[in-house]
Amino acid sequence: MKNLDKYITNKDDQLDFFNKNGFFKVKNFLSKEKCIKIIQKLNKIKDKRKGKKLFVGDKNIEVLFNFFHEDLSLLKLIINPTIDKFLKKLFDEHYVLQINSARNVNFFSSNIKKSAGYKWHKDNRFINKKSMNPCVLHSIILCLDEFNKYNGSTEYIPLSHKSFSFFSRRQNNNYSKKILANRGDLIFLHGNLIHRTGKNKLPNSTRWSIFAFYTPWWVKPAINYKKYMKRVSKKLTDNEKKILHFNSTPPEKKLDINFFDTCFSLIIDRKQPNNNSQARVNGE
Ligand SMILES: O=C(O)CCC(=O)C(=O)O
């Protein structure tokens, strides 16, 4: 992938800010017009999925997992040079996509909450209730609507990403803050930060956003992207394939010793994964 990013510096200042505060904001990543067009596309995808009785979240929080399935151009929202450059700093070049969704928080007067994300949580992974250190998951939020004080912007507990011990689902709301951002801002969120979806108290408003989670290549993804994207695999770039696990999916049928060779290469960084190594992974 050509390095077309103009937002991430070659210095460590942005990374230091991220590690200190638990998030880092890239301002004006998308234009307002582009955000509006994307929201229109997402609404169409939502209606299509509703029509087919597929999962679209609930009335409070609308959730479209893998929203790019109907429109491949939307994949660029979560796989692009800016995100790539920052994630390579956080992990290494072998990072992959874990799960993703477009999320809208609607104004809704009842307190019924069902969709994932409304309870205090960390996105990091856990062993025996302790979060993994170093953190093995970081995310991005692409704000397609403004995130303001009233429309359900993401809430967080400041500096909670510094602790890796057991954390409670019940947090003192007096200590919480809101992530405020303009329409079009891109936020890198530390996976160990305690956060949750806010409540939208603004009638007739929405809070559309894109969330995507990334991990090292050896963390199991939420779905088998290689199978899921088979239909369009010829249209994907090598980098998109790498991020969608094409180079690191375990073999399905036979035990191929080359798979372990490939994995080992990634661990000790002897060579880059490529399509040939995937062929060996699959025993082809
Ligand atoms: O919608 C939000 O503000 C938070 C979403 C979230 O925390 C998640 O998807 O894990």
The ligand as an SDF file (V2000), in Angstrom:
LIG
                    3D

 10  9  0  0  0  0  0  0  0  0999 V2000
  -21.0300    3.1680   20.8920 O   0  0  0  0  0  0  0  0  0  0  0  0
  -20.1440    3.5190   21.6660 C   0  0  0  0  0  0  0  0  0  0  0  0
  -19.9780    4.6860   22.0030 O   0  0  0  0  0  0  0  0  0  0  0  0
  -19.2320    2.5120   22.2970 C   0  0  0  0  0  0  0  0  0  0  0  0
  -19.1890    1.2110   21.5630 C   0  0  0  0  0  0  0  0  0  0  0  0
  -18.3340    0.2180   22.2360 C   0  0  0  0  0  0  0  0  0  0  0  0
  -17.8510    0.4270   23.3020 O   0  0  0  0  0  0  0  0  0  0  0  0
  -18.0500   -1.0500   21.6070 C   0  0  0  0  0  0  0  0  0  0  0  0
  -18.5650   -1.3420   20.5080 O   0  0  0  0  0  0  0  0  0  0  0  0
  -17.2650   -1.8200   22.2190 O   0  0  0  0  0  0  0  0  0  0  0  0
  1  2  2  0
  2  3  1  0
  2  4  1  0
  4  5  1  0
  5  6  1  0
  6  7  2  0
  6  8  1  0
  8  9  2  0
  8 10  1  0
M  END
$$$$
